[in-house]
Amino acid sequence: MLDDLDEYEKRILAILQLDASRSTTDIAQEIGLSQAPCWRRIQRLKDEGYIRSQVCVLDRRKLGLRAQIFAQVKLNAHGRAHLAEFSDAIQGFSEVLDCFVLMGSTDFMLRIVTRDIETYERFFFDKLSQVPGVQEVNSMVALSEIKSTTALPLDLTEPGS
């Protein structure tokens, strides 16, 4: 939990989630610690699972992945009894970046990225609609992106205040 972290650790997380390539020395200098204690804190944050991984965020548009689709998936009664099978199938689709289980009239929300709408159409007919138990898919195409971030909202105050 965020409450289990001190202000230095919160600041370390805030820095790393914006730029994981920064050196420990650089981070230590910014937050007012020496390098060794800063490194130990970073290692502890990794060991305790606060830092799951350090990745490079790619620009999908520069890679030619121009279509972003949000798909609401509803399973039939038989499909709901086999949520694990649906989850396993979704895990195998590289086009699906995020999948969330929902409460309400829709069972899942997917964020899907493809080259274009025609590629999404092939994905829909050849893969997604073929998953056993899928009753209905409501697809919404994102026209533009107003905000997209991986940064979590951390409550930051100055150490000692």
C-alpha positions as CSV (number, residue, x, y, z in Angstrom):
1,M,0.0,0.0,0.0
2,L,1.0,3.6,-0.6
3,D,0.8,4.3,3.1
4,D,3.5,1.7,3.8
5,L,6.0,3.8,1.8
6,D,8.0,6.8,3.1
7,E,8.3,10.0,1.1
8,Y,11.6,9.1,-0.4
9,E,10.2,5.8,-1.7
10,K,7.1,7.6,-3.1
11,R,9.4,10.1,-4.9
12,I,11.5,7.3,-6.3
13,L,8.4,5.6,-7.7
14,A,7.2,8.9,-9.2
15,I,10.5,9.4,-10.9
16,L,10.9,5.8,-12.2
17,Q,7.3,5.6,-13.6
18,L,8.1,8.6,-15.7
19,D,11.6,7.6,-16.8
20,A,12.9,4.2,-15.7
21,S,16.2,4.8,-17.5
22,R,17.4,7.3,-15.0
23,S,20.4,6.2,-13.0
24,T,20.3,5.6,-9.3
25,T,22.9,8.3,-8.8
26,D,20.7,10.8,-10.7
27,I,17.6,9.8,-8.7
28,A,19.5,9.9,-5.4
29,Q,20.7,13.4,-6.1
30,E,17.2,14.6,-7.0
31,I,15.5,13.3,-3.8
32,G,18.4,14.2,-1.5
33,L,19.8,10.7,-0.6
34,S,23.2,9.3,-1.3
35,Q,23.5,6.6,-4.0
36,A,23.7,3.5,-1.8
37,P,20.6,4.1,0.3
38,C,18.7,5.1,-2.8
39,W,19.8,1.8,-4.6
40,R,18.7,-0.2,-1.5
41,R,15.3,1.4,-1.6
42,I,14.8,0.7,-5.3
43,Q,15.8,-2.9,-4.8
44,R,13.3,-3.2,-1.9
45,L,10.6,-1.7,-4.0
46,K,11.4,-4.3,-6.7
47,D,11.6,-7.2,-4.2
48,E,8.3,-6.3,-2.6
49,G,6.5,-6.0,-5.9
50,Y,5.9,-2.2,-6.0
51,I,7.9,-2.1,-9.2
52,R,6.6,-5.0,-11.4
53,S,8.9,-4.3,-14.4
54,Q,10.8,-1.6,-16.2
55,V,9.8,-1.3,-19.8
56,C,10.2,1.0,-22.8
57,V,6.9,2.6,-23.9
58,L,6.6,2.6,-27.7
59,D,4.7,5.0,-29.9
60,R,2.1,2.9,-31.6
61,R,1.4,5.4,-34.3
62,K,5.1,5.6,-35.4
63,L,5.0,1.8,-35.6
64,G,2.0,1.9,-37.9
65,L,-0.6,0.8,-35.3
66,R,-3.1,3.5,-36.0
67,A,-6.4,1.9,-34.9
68,Q,-7.3,1.7,-31.2
69,I,-10.5,0.0,-30.4
70,F,-12.4,-0.5,-27.1
71,A,-14.5,-3.7,-27.2
72,Q,-17.1,-4.6,-24.7
73,V,-17.5,-8.4,-24.6
74,K,-20.6,-10.2,-23.3
75,L,-20.4,-13.9,-22.8
76,N,-23.4,-16.3,-23.0
77,A,-24.4,-18.3,-19.9
78,H,-22.1,-21.2,-20.9
79,G,-19.2,-18.8,-21.5
80,R,-19.6,-17.2,-18.0
81,A,-19.2,-20.6,-16.5
82,H,-15.8,-20.8,-18.3
83,L,-14.2,-17.4,-17.6
84,A,-10.8,-19.0,-17.4
85,E,-11.1,-20.3,-21.0
86,F,-12.0,-16.8,-22.2
87,S,-9.1,-15.3,-20.2
88,D,-6.6,-17.8,-21.6
89,A,-7.7,-17.1,-25.2
90,I,-7.4,-13.3,-24.6
91,Q,-3.9,-13.8,-23.2
92,G,-2.9,-15.3,-26.6
93,F,-4.0,-12.3,-28.6
94,S,-1.1,-9.8,-29.0
95,E,-3.6,-7.2,-30.4
96,V,-5.3,-7.0,-26.9
97,L,-3.3,-4.7,-24.7
98,D,-5.7,-4.6,-21.8
99,C,-8.5,-6.8,-20.6
100,F,-10.7,-6.0,-17.6
101,V,-13.5,-8.0,-16.0
102,L,-16.5,-5.7,-15.4
103,M,-19.6,-5.7,-13.3
104,G,-22.9,-4.9,-15.1
105,S,-24.3,-5.8,-18.5
106,T,-20.9,-6.3,-20.1
107,D,-18.5,-9.0,-18.9
108,F,-15.1,-7.6,-20.3
109,M,-13.6,-4.4,-21.6
110,L,-10.7,-4.9,-24.1
111,R,-8.3,-2.3,-25.4
112,I,-7.2,-3.5,-28.8
113,V,-4.6,-2.0,-31.2
114,T,-4.2,-2.9,-34.8
115,R,-2.7,-1.4,-38.0
116,D,-6.1,-0.1,-39.3
117,I,-9.8,-0.9,-39.1
118,E,-9.5,-3.6,-41.8
119,T,-6.9,-5.4,-39.6
120,Y,-9.3,-5.1,-36.7
121,E,-12.1,-6.5,-38.8
122,R,-10.0,-9.6,-39.6
123,F,-9.0,-9.9,-35.9
124,F,-12.6,-9.7,-34.9
125,F,-13.9,-12.3,-37.3
126,D,-10.9,-14.7,-37.2
127,K,-10.1,-14.5,-33.5
128,L,-12.2,-12.6,-31.1
129,S,-15.7,-13.7,-32.3
130,Q,-14.4,-17.3,-32.5
131,V,-13.6,-17.5,-28.7
132,P,-16.1,-20.0,-27.2
133,G,-18.8,-18.4,-25.2
134,V,-18.7,-15.0,-26.8
135,Q,-22.3,-13.8,-27.3
136,E,-21.8,-10.1,-28.2
137,V,-19.0,-7.7,-28.9
138,N,-19.6,-3.9,-29.0
139,S,-16.6,-2.2,-30.6
140,M,-15.9,1.5,-30.3
141,V,-13.1,3.1,-32.3
142,A,-11.1,5.8,-30.6
143,L,-10.9,8.8,-32.9
144,S,-8.2,10.7,-31.0
145,E,-6.3,10.3,-27.8
146,I,-6.7,13.1,-25.2
147,K,-4.6,11.5,-22.4
148,S,-2.7,8.3,-22.2
149,T,-0.3,7.6,-19.3
150,T,1.1,4.8,-17.3
151,A,1.9,7.0,-14.4
152,L,-0.2,6.3,-11.2
153,P,-1.3,9.1,-9.0
154,L,1.1,9.2,-6.0
155,D,0.5,11.5,-3.1
156,L,3.8,13.3,-2.9
157,T,4.9,15.6,-0.1
158,E,8.3,16.8,0.7
159,P,10.3,14.6,3.2
160,G,10.1,15.9,6.7
161,S,7.1,18.2,6.1
